Amino acid sequence: EREETRRRHAEEAASRKREEEDARRRLEDAGRMAAYEDKRRREEEERRRKIEGEDRDMDRKRKAVDDERREAVRMTKIAEGDRCLAEAAGALLLGTLSNAAVMLGSAEACFLAGEMDEDECELRLRGTRQALKQAGINKEKTLAETQERTRLEEEMRLEMLQKMARDAEEKRVAAAVTKVRDEWFQAAEQGETKKIEEMLEQEVVTDSDLRDETGNSALHIACRRGHKKVAKALLRAGVNVHAKNEDGLTPLHFTEAFSEEISPYLLEQGANVLAKSAKGETPKDFARKMRGDSSPEPEVSEDDESSDDEPPMKVGQVATPSKSEKEAEPVGIMD
C-alpha cells in the first residue's frame, strides 16, 4: 500500500510536472504568439502610418497643384476682365454704347468668376459704369436734338414743297386764266361766234363781263369790230350793256361809231344813249368825233341828263360792278 501510495504520488507528481510543463510551454507559446502579434501589429501600424503619410503628401501635392491651377484660372479671369474693361472704355470713346455695355457686363462676369471681392469689383467698374451712364444720357440728349432738328428741317422742307406747289398751281391757274382770256377776247376780236357760244355753254368762262387790260369786255370788242352775231350771242348770255372801259366808253359808243347795225340790239337791252365817257361824250358825240364831224349834239333837257351814266335798274337786270369792284373780284374762269 505504501509502495502503491508512493507510486501514485509519483505518478501524480509526474502528471503535475507534465501539466506544469505543458502550461509553461503553452504560456511560452502564448507569449511568442503575443510577441509575434504585437510585432505584426506594430509593423502593420507602421505600414499604415507610412501609407497615410504618403497619402497626406499626395493630398498636399494635389492641393498645391489645384491651388496653383485655381490661382492661374483666377488670374486669367481677372486679366480677361481687365481686357474687357479696357475694350469697354475704347467703345465709349468711339461712341458705340451698346458694345461698351456688353463689354462692361463681360468684365463684371470675369471679375466675379475670378473670385474677386464684390467691393473691389464694384470699385474697378464704377468709373467706366458712370462714364457709360453719362454717355447714354448725352446720346439720348443728342438724339433728341437731332430728331427735333430733323423734324424742323422736314417741316421746313414740306412747307417749301407746299409753297412751291402753291406757286406752281397759281402759275398754272394764271396761265390757264390768261389762255382762256386770250381765247375769249380773240374769239370776240375775230368774230368766232361758235367759239364764244361753246365757251359760255361749257362754262369755260363763267363771267361774260370779263375785261381785258384796257377795261373792254367782249361786247366792247365785238361792237368795235362789227361782229353782230357775236354781240347777239353775248347779249343772250346776259352781258352788261352798260359796262364801261377805262375811257368810260360803253359798247353803244363803239356801235354808234363803227357798227350802227348792232345798236338796235343794244337799245333793246336797255343801253343808255346818254351814257357819257370820261371826256363827257355820249355815244353820238363819240361817233361824230370818230367820223371827224365837229358839229355839236342837240341840247338835252335836265330830265334827260339826270339819267347820265347808267339807266335805272330794270326788273331782272344784273347790277354792274364798279371798276374798283371789278379789279377786286377774281376772274370768273373755270379751273
MIVOVEX-683872 format. One record per residue: residue number from 0; residue in one letter; chain; x, y, z of N, C-alpha, C in turn. Coordinates in steps of 0.05 Angstrom, whole numbers, plus 5000, padded with zeros to 4 digits. Layout:
N
SITE resi resn chain nu nv nw cau cav caw cu cv cw
SITE NUM A A X Y Z X Y Z X Y Z
...
***
This chain:
335
SITE resi resn chain nu nv nw cau cav caw cu cv cw
SITE 0 E A 5017 4976 5000 5000 5000 5000 5017 5025 5000
SITE 1 R A 5039 5023 5017 5056 5046 5017 5070 5049 4990
SITE 2 E A 5078 5026 4979 5090 5027 4953 5071 5038 4932
SITE 3 E A 5047 5029 4935 5026 5038 4916 5021 5067 4920
SITE 4 T A 5022 5075 4945 5017 5104 4950 5039 5121 4939
SITE 5 R A 5065 5111 4942 5087 5126 4931 5086 5127 4900
SITE 6 R A 5079 5104 4890 5077 5103 4861 5055 5123 4852
SITE 7 R A 5033 5122 4866 5011 5140 4858 5019 5169 4862
SITE 8 H A 5034 5175 4884 5044 5201 4888 5064 5209 4867
SITE 9 A A 5080 5190 4859 5100 5196 4839 5086 5201 4812
SITE 10 E A 5066 5185 4806 5051 5190 4781 5037 5217 4781
SITE 11 E A 5026 5222 4805 5012 5248 4807 5032 5271 4804
SITE 12 A A 5055 5267 4817 5075 5288 4815 5085 5291 4786
SITE 13 A A 5088 5267 4773 5097 5268 4744 5075 5281 4728
SITE 14 S A 5050 5273 4735 5028 5285 4719 5027 5315 4724
SITE 15 R A 5031 5324 4750 5031 5353 4755 5054 5366 4740
SITE 16 K A 5077 5352 4740 5100 5364 4727 5095 5367 4697
SITE 17 R A 5083 5345 4686 5077 5347 4657 5057 5370 4652
SITE 18 E A 5037 5371 4670 5018 5393 4666 5030 5420 4668
SITE 19 E A 5048 5422 4689 5062 5448 4692 5079 5454 4667
SITE 20 E A 5092 5432 4657 5109 5435 4633 5092 5444 4610
SITE 21 D A 5069 5430 4608 5051 5438 4585 5041 5466 4589
SITE 22 A A 5035 5473 4613 5025 5501 4618 5047 5521 4612
SITE 23 R A 5072 5513 4620 5094 5531 4614 5098 5534 4584
SITE 24 R A 5097 5510 4571 5101 5512 4542 5078 5528 4529
SITE 25 R A 5054 5523 4539 5031 5539 4528 5035 5568 4534
SITE 26 L A 5045 5574 4558 5049 5602 4565 5071 5614 4547
SITE 27 E A 5093 5598 4542 5114 5608 4525 5103 5612 4496
SITE 28 D A 5087 5592 4487 5075 5594 4460 5057 5619 4459
SITE 29 A A 5041 5623 4481 5024 5646 4481 5040 5672 4481
SITE 30 G A 5063 5671 4496 5080 5695 4496 5092 5701 4469
SITE 31 R A 5101 5677 4456 5113 5681 4429 5091 5691 4410
SITE 32 M A 5067 5680 4412 5046 5689 4395 5039 5718 4400
SITE 33 A A 5038 5725 4426 5032 5753 4432 5054 5772 4422
SITE 34 A A 5080 5762 4424 5101 5779 4414 5099 5781 4384
SITE 35 Y A 5092 5758 4371 5090 5759 4342 5067 5777 4333
SITE 36 E A 5045 5774 4347 5022 5791 4341 5028 5820 4346
SITE 37 D A 5043 5825 4368 5050 5853 4374 5069 5864 4353
SITE 38 K A 5087 5847 4344 5106 5856 4323 5091 5861 4297
SITE 39 R A 5074 5841 4291 5058 5844 4265 5041 5869 4267
SITE 40 R A 5029 5873 4291 5012 5897 4294 5028 5922 4291
SITE 41 R A 5053 5922 4303 5070 5946 4301 5079 5950 4272
SITE 42 E A 5085 5929 4259 5092 5931 4230 5069 5942 4214
SITE 43 E A 5046 5931 4220 5021 5939 4205 5015 5969 4210
SITE 44 E A 5019 5976 4235 5014 6004 4242 5034 6023 4229
SITE 45 E A 5059 6013 4229 5080 6029 4216 5074 6031 4186
SITE 46 R A 5066 6009 4174 5060 6010 4145 5036 6028 4140
SITE 47 R A 5016 6027 4158 4992 6044 4154 5000 6073 4157
SITE 48 R A 5017 6079 4178 5025 6107 4181 5042 6116 4157
SITE 49 K A 5058 6099 4146 5073 6106 4123 5055 6112 4099
SITE 50 I A 5035 6094 4096 5016 6098 4073 5000 6124 4077
SITE 51 E A 4992 6128 4102 4977 6153 4108 4995 6177 4103
SITE 52 G A 5020 6175 4110 5038 6197 4105 5042 6203 4076
SITE 53 E A 5044 6180 4061 5046 6183 4032 5021 6196 4020
SITE 54 D A 4998 6186 4031 4972 6198 4022 4970 6228 4028
SITE 55 R A 4980 6234 4053 4979 6262 4060 4998 6279 4042
SITE 56 D A 5020 6268 4036 5038 6281 4017 5025 6285 3990
SITE 57 M A 5012 6264 3981 4999 6265 3955 4976 6286 3956
SITE 58 D A 4961 6285 3978 4940 6305 3981 4951 6334 3981
SITE 59 R A 4973 6337 3996 4985 6363 3996 4995 6372 3968
SITE 60 K A 5008 6354 3954 5017 6360 3927 4993 6366 3909
SITE 61 R A 4972 6348 3911 4949 6352 3894 4935 6379 3901
SITE 62 K A 4933 6385 3926 4921 6411 3934 4937 6434 3924
SITE 63 A A 4965 6431 3926 4982 6452 3916 4978 6457 3886
SITE 64 V A 4976 6434 3872 4971 6436 3843 4944 6449 3837
SITE 65 D A 4924 6440 3852 4897 6451 3849 4897 6481 3855
SITE 66 D A 4911 6488 3877 4913 6516 3884 4926 6533 3862
SITE 67 E A 4948 6521 3852 4962 6535 3830 4945 6538 3805
SITE 68 R A 4930 6516 3799 4912 6517 3776 4889 6537 3780
SITE 69 R A 4879 6537 3805 4857 6555 3811 4867 6584 3810
SITE 70 E A 4890 6589 3821 4901 6616 3820 4907 6625 3792
SITE 71 A A 4916 6606 3776 4921 6613 3748 4895 6620 3733
SITE 72 V A 4875 6604 3739 4848 6609 3726 4838 6636 3737
SITE 73 R A 4841 6641 3763 4831 6666 3774 4845 6690 3762
SITE 74 M A 4871 6688 3760 4887 6710 3748 4880 6714 3719
SITE 75 T A 4875 6691 3705 4867 6693 3677 4840 6707 3674
SITE 76 K A 4821 6700 3692 4794 6713 3691 4797 6743 3697
SITE 77 I A 4813 6749 3717 4817 6777 3724 4830 6793 3701
SITE 78 A A 4850 6780 3689 4863 6793 3666 4843 6796 3643
SITE 79 E A 4826 6776 3638 4806 6778 3617 4786 6800 3624
SITE 80 G A 4779 6803 3650 4761 6824 3659 4774 6852 3654
SITE 81 D A 4800 6854 3659 4814 6879 3654 4814 6886 3624
SITE 82 R A 4817 6865 3608 4816 6869 3579 4789 6878 3570
SITE 83 C A 4768 6865 3580 4740 6873 3573 4735 6902 3582
SITE 84 L A 4745 6909 3606 4741 6936 3616 4755 6956 3598
SITE 85 A A 4779 6949 3589 4793 6967 3570 4778 6970 3544
SITE 86 E A 4767 6948 3534 4752 6949 3509 4726 6965 3513
SITE 87 A A 4714 6964 3536 4690 6980 3542 4697 7009 3542
SITE 88 A A 4721 7016 3553 4729 7045 3553 4735 7054 3524
SITE 89 G A 4747 7036 3508 4751 7043 3480 4725 7047 3464
SITE 90 A A 4706 7029 3470 4680 7032 3457 4666 7058 3465
SITE 91 L A 4670 7066 3490 4659 7092 3499 4671 7115 3483
SITE 92 L A 4697 7113 3478 4710 7135 3463 4700 7136 3434
SITE 93 L A 4694 7112 3423 4684 7111 3396 4654 7117 3394
SITE 94 G A 4640 7118 3417 4612 7124 3417 4593 7101 3413
SITE 95 T A 4604 7076 3413 4588 7052 3410 4579 7043 3437
SITE 96 L A 4558 7054 3448 4550 7049 3475 4540 7021 3479
SITE 97 S A 4528 7009 3459 4518 6981 3462 4541 6962 3466
SITE 98 N A 4563 6966 3450 4587 6949 3454 4600 6954 3481
SITE 99 A A 4600 6979 3489 4611 6986 3515 4596 6972 3538
SITE 100 A A 4569 6972 3536 4553 6959 3557 4558 6929 3557
SITE 101 V A 4560 6916 3533 4566 6888 3532 4593 6881 3545
SITE 102 M A 4613 6896 3537 4640 6891 3548 4641 6897 3578
SITE 103 L A 4626 6916 3587 4626 6922 3616 4613 6898 3631
SITE 104 G A 4592 6887 3620 4579 6864 3632 4598 6840 3632
SITE 105 S A 4613 6836 3610 4632 6814 3609 4655 6818 3629
SITE 106 A A 4664 6843 3633 4685 6848 3652 4675 6841 3680
SITE 107 E A 4651 6849 3687 4640 6842 3714 4638 6812 3718
SITE 108 A A 4629 6798 3697 4627 6769 3699 4654 6756 3703
SITE 109 C A 4674 6766 3689 4701 6755 3691 4713 6761 3719
SITE 110 F A 4708 6785 3730 4718 6791 3757 4705 6773 3778
SITE 111 L A 4679 6769 3775 4666 6751 3795 4674 6722 3791
SITE 112 A A 4679 6714 3766 4689 6686 3762 4717 6683 3772
SITE 113 G A 4732 6705 3773 4759 6705 3784 4760 6708 3814
SITE 114 E A 4736 6704 3827 4733 6704 3856 4742 6731 3868
SITE 115 M A 4738 6753 3853 4745 6779 3863 4724 6788 3883
SITE 116 D A 4732 6802 3903 4713 6813 3923 4694 6832 3909
SITE 117 E A 4669 6831 3918 4648 6847 3905 4654 6877 3907
SITE 118 D A 4664 6885 3930 4671 6913 3934 4693 6922 3915
SITE 119 E A 4714 6905 3913 4736 6911 3894 4726 6911 3865
SITE 120 C A 4708 6892 3859 4697 6891 3832 4681 6916 3826
SITE 121 E A 4665 6925 3844 4649 6950 3840 4667 6974 3838
SITE 122 L A 4689 6974 3853 4708 6996 3852 4721 6998 3825
SITE 123 R A 4728 6975 3813 4741 6975 3787 4721 6983 3765
SITE 124 L A 4696 6975 3768 4676 6981 3747 4663 7008 3749
SITE 125 R A 4666 7021 3773 4650 7045 3778 4655 7067 3758
SITE 126 G A 4681 7073 3753 4687 7095 3735 4676 7091 3707
SITE 127 T A 4680 7067 3696 4670 7061 3669 4640 7061 3668
SITE 128 R A 4628 7050 3690 4598 7049 3691 4586 7077 3692
SITE 129 Q A 4599 7094 3708 4589 7122 3709 4593 7136 3682
SITE 130 A A 4616 7131 3669 4620 7143 3643 4600 7133 3622
SITE 131 L A 4593 7107 3623 4573 7095 3605 4546 7108 3610
SITE 132 K A 4539 7111 3636 4513 7124 3642 4512 7152 3631
SITE 133 Q A 4533 7168 3636 4534 7195 3626 4533 7196 3596
SITE 134 A A 4548 7177 3583 4548 7177 3554 4520 7170 3543
SITE 135 G A 4506 7152 3557 4478 7146 3549 4460 7170 3551
SITE 136 I A 4463 7185 3573 4447 7210 3576 4454 7230 3554
SITE 137 N A 4480 7233 3548 4488 7251 3527 4478 7242 3500
SITE 138 K A 4478 7216 3495 4469 7205 3469 4439 7210 3466
SITE 139 E A 4424 7205 3488 4395 7210 3486 4389 7239 3481
SITE 140 K A 4405 7256 3494 4401 7285 3490 4407 7293 3461
SITE 141 T A 4430 7282 3452 4438 7288 3424 4418 7277 3404
SITE 142 L A 4408 7252 3411 4388 7240 3393 4362 7257 3393
SITE 143 A A 4354 7266 3416 4330 7283 3417 4334 7309 3402
SITE 144 E A 4358 7321 3405 4364 7346 3390 4364 7340 3360
SITE 145 T A 4376 7317 3352 4377 7310 3324 4349 7306 3313
SITE 146 Q A 4332 7291 3328 4305 7287 3319 4290 7313 3317
SITE 147 E A 4294 7331 3336 4280 7356 3335 4289 7373 3311
SITE 148 R A 4316 7372 3306 4327 7387 3283 4316 7374 3257
SITE 149 T A 4316 7347 3256 4305 7334 3232 4276 7340 3228
SITE 150 R A 4261 7341 3250 4232 7348 3248 4228 7376 3237
SITE 151 L A 4244 7395 3248 4242 7422 3238 4250 7425 3209
SITE 152 E A 4272 7410 3202 4281 7411 3174 4260 7398 3155
SITE 153 E A 4247 7377 3165 4226 7364 3149 4202 7382 3146
SITE 154 E A 4195 7396 3168 4173 7415 3167 4179 7438 3147
SITE 155 M A 4204 7448 3149 4212 7469 3130 4212 7459 3101
SITE 156 R A 4221 7434 3098 4221 7422 3070 4193 7419 3060
SITE 157 L A 4175 7409 3078 4147 7405 3069 4134 7432 3064
SITE 158 E A 4141 7452 3081 4129 7478 3077 4139 7490 3050
SITE 159 M A 4165 7485 3044 4176 7495 3019 4163 7481 2995
SITE 160 L A 4160 7454 2998 4147 7439 2977 4118 7449 2973
SITE 161 Q A 4104 7453 2995 4077 7463 2993 4076 7490 2980
SITE 162 K A 4095 7508 2988 4096 7534 2975 4102 7532 2946
SITE 163 M A 4121 7514 2939 4127 7510 2910 4103 7500 2895
SITE 164 A A 4088 7481 2909 4064 7470 2896 4043 7492 2893
SITE 165 R A 4040 7509 2914 4021 7531 2912 4029 7550 2890
SITE 166 D A 4055 7557 2889 4064 7575 2868 4060 7563 2840
SITE 167 A A 4066 7537 2838 4062 7524 2812 4033 7523 2805
SITE 168 E A 4016 7518 2825 3987 7518 2819 3977 7545 2812
SITE 169 E A 3987 7566 2826 3979 7593 2820 3988 7600 2791
SITE 170 K A 4013 7592 2784 4023 7598 2758 4006 7583 2737
SITE 171 R A 3999 7557 2743 3983 7542 2725 3956 7554 2721
SITE 172 V A 3943 7562 2744 3917 7575 2742 3919 7602 2727
SITE 173 A A 3941 7617 2733 3944 7643 2720 3948 7639 2690
SITE 174 A A 3964 7618 2683 3968 7612 2654 3942 7603 2641
SITE 175 A A 3926 7587 2656 3900 7578 2645 3882 7602 2642
SITE 176 V A 3882 7619 2662 3865 7643 2661 3873 7661 2637
SITE 177 T A 3900 7665 2635 3909 7681 2612 3902 7669 2585
SITE 178 K A 3905 7642 2584 3898 7628 2559 3869 7631 2552
SITE 179 V A 3851 7627 2573 3823 7630 2568 3815 7658 2561
SITE 180 R A 3828 7678 2576 3822 7706 2570 3830 7712 2541
SITE 181 D A 3854 7702 2533 3863 7708 2506 3845 7696 2485
SITE 182 E A 3837 7670 2490 3818 7657 2472 3792 7671 2471
SITE 183 W A 3782 7680 2494 3756 7694 2496 3756 7720 2480
SITE 184 F A 3776 7737 2485 3778 7762 2471 3786 7759 2442
SITE 185 Q A 3802 7739 2436 3809 7734 2408 3784 7725 2392
SITE 186 A A 3768 7708 2405 3743 7700 2391 3725 7724 2386
SITE 187 A A 3723 7742 2406 3707 7766 2402 3720 7784 2381
SITE 188 E A 3746 7786 2380 3760 7802 2361 3757 7792 2332
SITE 189 Q A 3757 7765 2329 3756 7753 2303 3728 7745 2294
SITE 190 G A 3708 7750 2312 3681 7743 2305 3674 7714 2305
SITE 191 E A 3687 7698 2322 3682 7669 2324 3659 7664 2343
SITE 192 T A 3635 7666 2331 3610 7663 2347 3608 7636 2360
SITE 193 K A 3615 7615 2344 3613 7588 2354 3631 7584 2378
SITE 194 K A 3655 7595 2376 3675 7593 2398 3664 7606 2423
SITE 195 I A 3651 7630 2420 3640 7645 2442 3618 7628 2455
SITE 196 E A 3600 7617 2439 3578 7602 2449 3587 7576 2463
SITE 197 E A 3607 7563 2452 3618 7539 2465 3630 7545 2492
SITE 198 M A 3646 7567 2493 3658 7574 2519 3638 7581 2540
SITE 199 L A 3616 7594 2531 3594 7600 2550 3579 7575 2558
SITE 200 E A 3573 7558 2539 3558 7534 2544 3573 7515 2562
SITE 201 Q A 3599 7512 2557 3616 7494 2573 3625 7507 2599
SITE 202 E A 3617 7532 2603 3625 7547 2627 3655 7549 2631
SITE 203 V A 3669 7550 2608 3697 7556 2609 3701 7584 2620
SITE 204 V A 3682 7602 2612 3681 7629 2622 3655 7632 2637
SITE 205 T A 3657 7637 2663 3633 7640 2679 3624 7668 2683
SITE 206 D A 3642 7687 2675 3635 7716 2677 3637 7727 2648
SITE 207 S A 3613 7731 2637 3613 7742 2609 3622 7770 2608
SITE 208 D A 3624 7784 2631 3633 7812 2631 3663 7814 2636
SITE 209 L A 3677 7793 2630 3707 7792 2634 3719 7816 2618
SITE 210 R A 3739 7829 2631 3751 7853 2618 3780 7847 2610
SITE 211 D A 3789 7861 2589 3817 7860 2582 3833 7881 2596
SITE 212 E A 3858 7885 2588 3876 7903 2603 3867 7932 2601
SITE 213 T A 3850 7939 2581 3841 7967 2578 3812 7970 2588
SITE 214 G A 3801 7949 2600 3775 7951 2612 3752 7944 2592
SITE 215 N A 3759 7935 2568 3739 7928 2548 3729 7900 2554
SITE 216 S A 3703 7896 2552 3691 7869 2553 3690 7858 2525
SITE 217 A A 3682 7832 2523 3680 7820 2496 3659 7835 2479
SITE 218 L A 3638 7845 2492 3618 7860 2478 3630 7886 2466
SITE 219 H A 3647 7900 2481 3660 7923 2471 3675 7916 2445
SITE 220 I A 3691 7894 2446 3707 7887 2423 3690 7879 2400
SITE 221 A A 3669 7863 2405 3652 7855 2382 3638 7879 2370
SITE 222 C A 3629 7898 2386 3616 7922 2375 3636 7939 2360
SITE 223 R A 3661 7940 2369 3681 7957 2355 3688 7944 2329
SITE 224 R A 3689 7917 2328 3696 7903 2304 3672 7898 2285
SITE 225 G A 3648 7903 2295 3624 7900 2279 3615 7871 2276
SITE 226 H A 3621 7854 2296 3613 7825 2295 3585 7823 2308
SITE 227 K A 3565 7825 2291 3537 7826 2301 3530 7799 2315
SITE 228 K A 3537 7777 2303 3529 7751 2314 3542 7747 2342
SITE 229 V A 3566 7755 2344 3580 7753 2369 3566 7770 2390
SITE 230 A A 3559 7795 2382 3546 7814 2400 3519 7802 2409
SITE 231 K A 3504 7791 2390 3478 7779 2397 3481 7755 2416
SITE 232 A A 3502 7739 2412 3507 7716 2430 3514 7726 2458
SITE 233 L A 3530 7747 2459 3537 7757 2485 3513 7770 2499
SITE 234 L A 3496 7783 2484 3471 7795 2495 3453 7773 2506
SITE 235 R A 3451 7751 2491 3435 7728 2501 3446 7717 2527
SITE 236 A A 3472 7718 2530 3485 7708 2554 3482 7727 2578
SITE 237 G A 3469 7751 2573 3465 7769 2594 3488 7788 2600
SITE 238 V A 3505 7793 2580 3527 7811 2585 3517 7839 2591
SITE 239 N A 3532 7854 2607 3524 7880 2616 3528 7901 2593
SITE 240 V A 3506 7912 2584 3507 7931 2561 3516 7958 2571
SITE 241 H A 3516 7963 2597 3524 7989 2608 3553 7990 2617
SITE 242 A A 3568 7967 2613 3596 7966 2622 3612 7988 2608
SITE 243 K A 3631 7999 2623 3649 8020 2613 3678 8011 2614
SITE 244 N A 3693 8018 2594 3722 8012 2595 3737 8034 2610
SITE 245 E A 3763 8034 2609 3779 8054 2624 3774 8083 2615
SITE 246 D A 3765 8086 2590 3759 8113 2579 3730 8120 2584
SITE 247 G A 3715 8103 2598 3687 8108 2604 3668 8103 2580
SITE 248 L A 3678 8088 2560 3662 8083 2536 3646 8057 2540
SITE 249 T A 3621 8057 2531 3603 8034 2532 3603 8021 2505
SITE 250 P A 3593 7996 2503 3590 7983 2477 3575 8001 2457
SITE 251 L A 3555 8016 2467 3539 8033 2449 3556 8055 2436
SITE 252 H A 3577 8065 2450 3595 8084 2439 3608 8072 2414
SITE 253 F A 3616 8046 2416 3630 8034 2393 3611 8028 2370
SITE 254 T A 3586 8019 2376 3567 8012 2355 3560 8038 2340
SITE 255 E A 3556 8060 2354 3549 8085 2341 3571 8095 2323
SITE 256 A A 3596 8089 2331 3618 8099 2316 3627 8080 2294
SITE 257 F A 3624 8053 2298 3636 8034 2279 3616 8014 2267
SITE 258 S A 3594 8008 2281 3575 7988 2271 3547 7994 2281
SITE 259 E A 3534 8013 2267 3508 8022 2276 3487 8000 2274
SITE 260 E A 3492 7980 2257 3471 7959 2254 3468 7942 2280
SITE 261 I A 3487 7944 2298 3486 7929 2324 3472 7946 2345
SITE 262 S A 3471 7972 2341 3459 7990 2362 3431 7982 2370
SITE 263 P A 3413 7975 2351 3386 7968 2359 3385 7945 2379
SITE 264 Y A 3403 7926 2376 3403 7903 2395 3411 7913 2423
SITE 265 L A 3430 7931 2424 3438 7942 2450 3415 7958 2462
SITE 266 L A 3401 7974 2445 3380 7990 2456 3357 7973 2466
SITE 267 E A 3353 7949 2453 3332 7931 2462 3339 7921 2490
SITE 268 Q A 3364 7919 2497 3373 7910 2523 3375 7933 2543
SITE 269 G A 3367 7957 2535 3366 7980 2553 3391 7996 2554
SITE 270 A A 3407 7995 2532 3431 8012 2531 3424 8041 2533
SITE 271 N A 3440 8056 2548 3434 8084 2553 3447 8102 2531
SITE 272 V A 3430 8115 2516 3440 8132 2494 3453 8158 2504
SITE 273 L A 3449 8164 2530 3460 8188 2542 3485 8182 2560
SITE 274 A A 3494 8157 2560 3517 8150 2576 3541 8166 2567
SITE 275 K A 3556 8177 2585 3579 8194 2578 3605 8180 2585
SITE 276 S A 3625 8185 2568 3651 8174 2573 3666 8191 2593
SITE 277 A A 3691 8185 2598 3707 8200 2616 3711 8229 2607
SITE 278 K A 3709 8233 2581 3711 8260 2569 3684 8274 2566
SITE 279 G A 3663 8261 2577 3636 8273 2576 3623 8270 2549
SITE 280 E A 3631 8250 2533 3619 8245 2507 3598 8224 2508
SITE 281 T A 3575 8230 2495 3554 8210 2492 3561 8192 2468
SITE 282 P A 3547 8170 2464 3553 8154 2441 3552 8169 2414
SITE 283 K A 3533 8188 2412 3531 8204 2387 3555 8222 2385
SITE 284 D A 3563 8235 2407 3586 8252 2406 3611 8236 2398
SITE 285 F A 3615 8213 2410 3638 8196 2403 3638 8188 2374
SITE 286 A A 3613 8182 2363 3611 8174 2335 3619 8197 2317
SITE 287 R A 3609 8221 2323 3616 8244 2306 3646 8250 2307
SITE 288 K A 3657 8247 2331 3686 8251 2333 3702 8231 2316
SITE 289 M A 3693 8205 2317 3707 8185 2301 3704 8190 2271
SITE 290 R A 3681 8202 2263 3676 8208 2234 3688 8235 2226
SITE 291 G A 3699 8250 2246 3710 8276 2240 3690 8298 2239
SITE 292 D A 3666 8293 2249 3644 8313 2249 3645 8328 2275
SITE 293 S A 3651 8354 2274 3654 8370 2299 3628 8385 2307
SITE 294 S A 3606 8380 2292 3581 8394 2299 3571 8384 2326
SITE 295 P A 3561 8403 2343 3553 8395 2370 3527 8379 2369
SITE 296 E A 3523 8363 2390 3498 8348 2393 3477 8366 2403
SITE 297 P A 3451 8362 2395 3429 8378 2406 3429 8378 2436
SITE 298 E A 3419 8401 2447 3417 8404 2476 3399 8382 2487
SITE 299 V A 3405 8373 2510 3389 8352 2524 3378 8365 2549
SITE 300 S A 3353 8359 2555 3339 8370 2578 3352 8360 2604
SITE 301 E A 3346 8375 2626 3357 8367 2652 3346 8340 2660
SITE 302 D A 3321 8334 2652 3309 8308 2659 3325 8286 2645
SITE 303 D A 3332 8291 2619 3348 8271 2605 3375 8268 2617
SITE 304 E A 3387 8291 2625 3414 8289 2636 3415 8276 2663
SITE 305 S A 3392 8275 2677 3391 8262 2703 3396 8232 2701
SITE 306 S A 3393 8221 2676 3398 8192 2673 3426 8186 2664
SITE 307 D A 3444 8206 2667 3471 8207 2658 3485 8181 2650
SITE 308 D A 3500 8170 2668 3517 8147 2660 3501 8121 2658
SITE 309 E A 3486 8115 2678 3473 8088 2679 3443 8093 2680
SITE 310 P A 3426 8077 2665 3397 8079 2667 3388 8065 2692
SITE 311 P A 3363 8071 2701 3352 8057 2725 3352 8027 2720
SITE 312 M A 3356 8012 2742 3356 7982 2740 3328 7973 2733
SITE 313 K A 3327 7955 2714 3302 7943 2706 3298 7916 2721
SITE 314 V A 3274 7906 2718 3268 7880 2731 3284 7858 2718
SITE 315 G A 3298 7843 2733 3314 7821 2722 3342 7830 2712
SITE 316 Q A 3349 7856 2714 3374 7865 2705 3396 7861 2726
SITE 317 V A 3419 7853 2718 3441 7848 2736 3456 7873 2741
SITE 318 A A 3462 7880 2767 3476 7904 2774 3504 7903 2763
SITE 319 T A 3514 7926 2752 3541 7927 2741 3560 7936 2762
SITE 320 P A 3581 7920 2768 3600 7928 2788 3618 7951 2778
SITE 321 S A 3627 7967 2797 3645 7989 2790 3672 7979 2782
SITE 322 K A 3689 7997 2772 3715 7988 2762 3732 7977 2785
SITE 323 S A 3731 7991 2809 3746 7981 2832 3737 7954 2841
SITE 324 E A 3710 7950 2839 3698 7924 2847 3707 7902 2828
SITE 325 K A 3708 7910 2801 3716 7891 2781 3745 7882 2786
SITE 326 E A 3762 7901 2794 3790 7894 2799 3793 7877 2824
SITE 327 A A 3775 7881 2843 3777 7866 2868 3766 7838 2865
SITE 328 E A 3747 7833 2846 3735 7807 2843 3754 7788 2828
SITE 329 P A 3754 7762 2834 3770 7743 2820 3759 7739 2792
SITE 330 V A 3776 7732 2774 3768 7728 2746 3750 7704 2745
SITE 331 G A 3728 7706 2731 3708 7684 2730 3713 7664 2709
SITE 332 I A 3734 7648 2714 3741 7628 2694 3742 7601 2708
SITE 333 M A 3731 7581 2696 3731 7554 2708 3760 7544 2708
SITE 334 D A 3767 7530 2729 3794 7518 2731 3795 7494 2712
***
